[in-house]
Amino acid sequence: MIWQITVIFAILALLNALLWIFAMPWYVNRRISRFQNDLVNRHYDEVETMYRKMRGWRHDYHNHIQTLKAHMDMAQYEQASLYLERLEEDLRTVDTVLKTGNVMVDAILNSKLTLIQERHIQTDATALVPEDIPISGIDLSVLIGNLLDNAMEACMQMPESERFIRIYIDIVKKQLYISVTNSMNGQARKTGGHFTSDKQGHHGFGLLRIDSIVQKYGGFLNRQTENGVFATEVMLPLL
């Protein structure tokens, strides 16, 4: 009787182990895939909002010209100058912040930079990315989008005067180099040598997605935190 119970427990333990080995990766991949789809859709929505503003400004272009001509015809030069200043300020809200050379990177960077500015986060951004690189545009969008989302969330825990994000993207030694540095409250938590998120839900999958994309391209990933600053470096081979 005892040996039968032992066999049953052994079988149950084996089934549980097999379930963990085969079912859990499927479950995690499914959650990550769903997260990626949600993220890409959100990025497209952000980009669409930005371009909708641009289309709206262009639609009003004719009216602006007519107003300026009327001021000039009536020698109202001061009014025309003030009107131009207002137009210039309005144009800053829809003009692209960065032109990297890569359409997909331009789209995701500029949509995120618009959100960063709305949150009153000081930003220093430099980016140069060729159009023809052997990295999926979707992967680039998800990677950069996650990095900047995480940076924004960390900054929002800080007083407005202490919020900053520094972005640097360039080609370094035939690799795509991406660096994002941001202010944060305290230091990031680590579990088992890996940084973990303080938020629940999809945010944790963002870290996994970054790791997954870097691994997919055989790249290098480095995360560091010190004195209220968090820095992430990514290098993706282009050969």
C-alpha positions as CSV (number, residue, x, y, z in Angstrom):
1,M,0.0,0.0,0.0
2,I,2.8,2.4,0.9
3,W,4.6,1.7,-2.3
4,Q,1.5,2.5,-4.3
5,I,1.1,5.8,-2.6
6,T,4.7,6.5,-3.2
7,V,4.3,5.8,-6.9
8,I,1.2,8.0,-7.1
9,F,3.1,10.9,-5.5
10,A,6.1,10.3,-7.8
11,I,3.8,10.4,-10.9
12,L,2.1,13.6,-9.6
13,A,5.5,15.2,-9.0
14,L,6.6,14.2,-12.5
15,L,3.4,15.6,-14.1
16,N,3.9,18.8,-12.1
17,A,7.5,19.1,-13.3
18,L,6.5,18.5,-16.9
19,L,3.7,21.0,-16.6
20,W,6.1,23.6,-15.3
21,I,8.8,22.8,-17.9
22,F,6.4,22.9,-20.9
23,A,3.4,25.0,-19.9
24,M,5.0,27.9,-18.1
25,P,7.2,29.0,-21.1
26,W,4.1,28.9,-23.3
27,Y,2.2,30.9,-20.8
28,V,4.9,33.5,-20.4
29,N,5.5,33.8,-24.1
30,R,1.8,34.2,-24.6
31,R,1.6,37.0,-22.0
32,I,4.7,38.7,-23.5
33,S,3.2,38.5,-27.0
34,R,0.0,40.0,-25.8
35,F,1.9,42.7,-24.0
36,Q,4.0,43.4,-27.2
37,N,0.8,43.7,-29.3
38,D,-0.7,46.1,-26.7
39,L,2.5,48.1,-26.6
40,V,2.8,48.4,-30.4
41,N,-0.9,49.5,-30.7
42,R,-0.3,52.2,-28.1
43,H,2.8,53.4,-29.9
44,Y,0.9,53.6,-33.1
45,D,-1.9,55.6,-31.3
46,E,0.7,58.0,-30.0
47,V,2.3,58.5,-33.4
48,E,-1.2,58.9,-35.0
49,T,-1.9,61.7,-32.4
50,M,1.3,63.5,-33.3
51,Y,0.6,63.3,-37.0
52,R,-3.0,64.3,-36.5
53,K,-1.8,67.5,-34.9
54,M,0.5,68.1,-37.9
55,R,-2.3,67.6,-40.4
56,G,-4.5,69.9,-38.4
57,W,-1.9,72.7,-38.5
58,R,-1.4,72.2,-42.3
59,H,-5.1,72.4,-42.8
60,D,-5.1,75.8,-41.1
61,Y,-2.1,77.0,-43.0
62,H,-4.2,78.8,-45.6
63,N,-6.1,80.7,-42.9
64,H,-2.9,81.7,-41.2
65,I,-1.5,83.1,-44.5
66,Q,-4.7,85.1,-45.1
67,T,-4.6,86.6,-41.6
68,L,-1.0,87.7,-42.0
69,K,-1.7,89.2,-45.4
70,A,-4.6,91.2,-43.9
71,H,-2.3,92.6,-41.2
72,M,0.4,93.5,-43.7
73,D,-2.1,95.2,-46.1
74,M,-3.3,97.4,-43.2
75,A,0.3,98.1,-42.1
76,Q,-0.4,96.3,-38.8
77,Y,3.2,95.1,-38.5
78,E,3.2,94.7,-34.8
79,Q,0.1,92.6,-34.9
80,A,1.6,90.5,-37.7
81,S,4.8,90.0,-35.7
82,L,2.8,88.8,-32.6
83,Y,0.7,86.5,-34.8
84,L,3.9,84.9,-36.2
85,E,5.2,84.4,-32.7
86,R,2.0,82.6,-31.7
87,L,2.3,80.4,-34.8
88,E,5.9,79.6,-34.1
89,E,5.0,78.5,-30.6
90,D,2.1,76.4,-31.9
91,L,4.4,74.8,-34.5
92,R,6.8,73.6,-31.8
93,T,4.1,71.4,-30.4
94,V,3.7,69.5,-33.7
95,D,7.1,69.6,-35.3
96,T,9.3,66.5,-35.0
97,V,11.8,66.8,-32.2
98,L,14.4,64.4,-33.7
99,K,15.2,63.3,-37.2
100,T,17.4,60.2,-36.8
101,G,17.3,59.0,-40.4
102,N,15.2,56.0,-39.6
103,V,11.4,56.4,-40.0
104,M,10.4,53.9,-37.4
105,V,12.8,55.3,-34.8
106,D,11.7,58.8,-35.6
107,A,8.1,57.9,-35.0
108,I,8.6,56.2,-31.7
109,L,11.2,58.6,-30.4
110,N,9.2,61.7,-31.2
111,S,5.9,60.3,-29.9
112,K,7.6,59.5,-26.6
113,L,9.5,62.8,-26.4
114,T,6.2,64.6,-26.8
115,L,4.9,62.6,-23.7
116,I,8.1,63.3,-21.8
117,Q,7.8,67.1,-22.4
118,E,4.2,67.0,-21.3
119,R,5.4,65.5,-18.0
120,H,7.9,68.4,-17.5
121,I,10.9,66.1,-17.7
122,Q,14.1,67.7,-18.7
123,T,15.4,65.9,-21.8
124,D,18.7,65.7,-23.7
125,A,18.3,63.6,-26.8
126,T,20.7,62.7,-29.6
127,A,20.0,60.0,-32.1
128,L,21.4,58.8,-35.4
129,V,20.0,55.6,-36.9
130,P,20.4,54.5,-40.6
131,E,17.3,53.5,-42.4
132,D,18.7,50.2,-43.7
133,I,19.7,48.1,-40.6
134,P,19.1,44.4,-40.0
135,I,16.8,45.0,-37.0
136,S,13.0,44.8,-37.2
137,G,11.2,48.1,-37.0
138,I,8.7,46.5,-34.6
139,D,11.6,45.3,-32.4
140,L,13.2,48.7,-32.4
141,S,9.8,50.3,-31.5
142,V,9.2,47.9,-28.7
143,L,12.8,48.2,-27.3
144,I,13.0,52.0,-27.4
145,G,9.4,52.4,-26.3
146,N,9.9,50.2,-23.2
147,L,13.2,52.0,-22.3
148,L,11.5,55.4,-22.4
149,D,8.3,54.2,-20.7
150,N,10.4,52.9,-17.8
151,A,12.4,56.1,-17.6
152,M,9.3,58.2,-17.6
153,E,7.7,56.2,-14.8
154,A,10.8,56.4,-12.7
155,C,11.0,60.2,-13.2
156,M,7.4,60.7,-12.2
157,Q,8.4,59.6,-8.7
158,M,10.7,62.6,-8.4
159,P,10.0,66.3,-7.8
160,E,9.5,68.1,-11.1
161,S,12.8,70.0,-10.7
162,E,14.8,66.8,-10.4
163,R,13.3,64.9,-13.4
164,F,15.6,64.2,-16.4
165,I,16.1,61.7,-19.2
166,R,19.2,61.5,-21.4
167,I,18.9,59.6,-24.6
168,Y,21.8,58.7,-26.9
169,I,21.5,56.5,-30.0
170,D,24.3,56.0,-32.6
171,I,26.3,53.5,-34.6
172,V,29.4,52.5,-32.6
173,K,31.8,50.0,-34.0
174,K,29.3,48.5,-36.3
175,Q,26.7,48.1,-33.5
176,L,23.5,50.1,-32.7
177,Y,24.2,51.7,-29.4
178,I,21.3,52.8,-27.3
179,S,21.7,54.6,-23.9
180,V,18.9,55.9,-21.7
181,T,19.7,57.5,-18.4
182,N,17.1,58.9,-16.0
183,S,16.6,60.2,-12.5
184,M,14.9,57.9,-10.0
185,N,13.8,57.8,-6.4
186,G,16.4,55.8,-4.4
187,Q,17.8,52.7,-6.1
188,A,16.2,50.0,-8.2
189,R,15.5,46.6,-6.6
190,K,17.4,43.5,-7.6
191,T,16.3,39.9,-7.3
192,G,18.7,37.1,-8.1
193,G,21.1,39.6,-9.7
194,H,18.4,41.0,-12.0
195,F,16.6,44.3,-11.8
196,T,12.9,44.0,-11.1
197,S,10.0,46.4,-11.4
198,D,8.1,48.0,-8.5
199,K,4.9,47.9,-10.6
200,Q,2.6,45.0,-11.2
201,G,1.1,43.8,-14.5
202,H,2.5,44.6,-17.9
203,H,5.3,46.8,-16.7
204,G,7.2,43.7,-15.5
205,F,6.9,42.2,-19.0
206,G,8.5,45.3,-20.4
207,L,11.8,44.4,-18.8
208,L,11.5,40.9,-20.1
209,R,10.7,42.1,-23.6
210,I,13.8,44.3,-23.6
211,D,15.9,41.3,-22.5
212,S,14.3,39.1,-25.1
213,I,15.0,41.5,-28.0
214,V,18.6,42.0,-27.0
215,Q,19.0,38.2,-26.8
216,K,17.3,37.7,-30.1
217,Y,20.0,39.8,-31.9
218,G,22.9,38.5,-29.8
219,G,23.3,41.9,-28.3
220,F,24.7,43.3,-25.0
221,L,22.6,44.8,-22.2
222,N,23.9,46.6,-19.1
223,R,21.8,48.2,-16.4
224,Q,23.3,50.2,-13.6
225,T,21.9,52.3,-10.7
226,E,23.7,54.7,-8.4
227,N,22.8,57.9,-6.4
228,G,19.3,58.3,-7.7
229,V,20.2,57.6,-11.4
230,F,19.3,54.6,-13.5
231,A,21.2,53.9,-16.7
232,T,20.6,51.3,-19.4
233,E,22.9,50.5,-22.3
234,V,22.1,48.3,-25.2
235,M,24.3,47.3,-28.1
236,L,22.9,45.3,-31.1
237,P,25.3,44.0,-33.8
238,L,24.6,45.2,-37.3
239,L,26.6,42.5,-39.1
